[in-house]
Amino acid sequence: MHFIRDCAERKKQSRKEGADVVAGARQNGDTSVPGQSYIRLRMNGQLRKWLLDTRSDVTLLPLPVVANTQYEPTTRRLLATSCTSIKVVGTVTVSASAGSHHLTITGLVLPHVSEIMLGIGFLQQHEVVWNFAKGEILLRQHRHKLCSRGHRKWCRRVILQDNTTIPPHSEVNLPTSVQYDDLSGVNRKGSMDWVTEVR
C-alpha cells in the first residue's frame, strides 16, 4: 500500500519548494541507550541536555522551553522524514552557556517536540568538530564533553486546543495537538498504529 505522505518523490519536491527536513532524535520504540550526542548547556538558569542532530537541517526549540522569550513569526516550513508537515510557531534567538563559554542560538519554535535539537546550521555556524571516539566536540575552539540522553519515561501528550463543553451522552470531535518525544515518526517495525491524523 502506498500513501502520498510517505512518497519519496513528494519529499524531493518539498525540498525543491524550500521546506527544511528534520529527522528527530531516534526511532520510536528504540530501547537502547543512545550514544554521546548531547551537550549540556545552561539557558535561563536551567541546565539541559541539548541534542546535536546531524539529521536535522535546522535547530528546533520546544515552545514550553522558550515560552517566556519573545519570538517572531516565520514563514519557514518543516517536514518530517515521512513528508509530514510540522507546525512552526516562530523563530527565536536565545542565549546559552557551558561554563564560561557563551553562545547565541537561533532556532525554530515548535509546539510538538519535547527536547532541544541543534541542527546542521548550528554545527556549521559554530564550526563544530566532533570527535566521536572521545565523545567530545570542539565548539569554536572550546572543548565540550558530550553525554548520552539516558532512559526516561515518556507519555505522548495529546493537548486540547480550545475550552470545550461536551453535552451528556454525546460524542464530539475536538481540535487537539500532539507533542512528540522525537520527530522520527512511526517506527519501521510497524508496532504503532494511529487511529486519527491531522487533516
Secondary structure by P-SEA (a helix, b strand, c coil): cccccccaaaaaaaaaabbbbbbccccccccccccccbbbbbcccbbbbbbbcccccbbbbbccccccbbbbbbcbbbbccccbbbbbcccbbbbbbcccbbbbbbbbbbcccccccccaaaaaaacccccccccccccccbbbbbbcccbbbbbbbbcccccccccccbbbbbbbbbbbccccccccccccccccccc
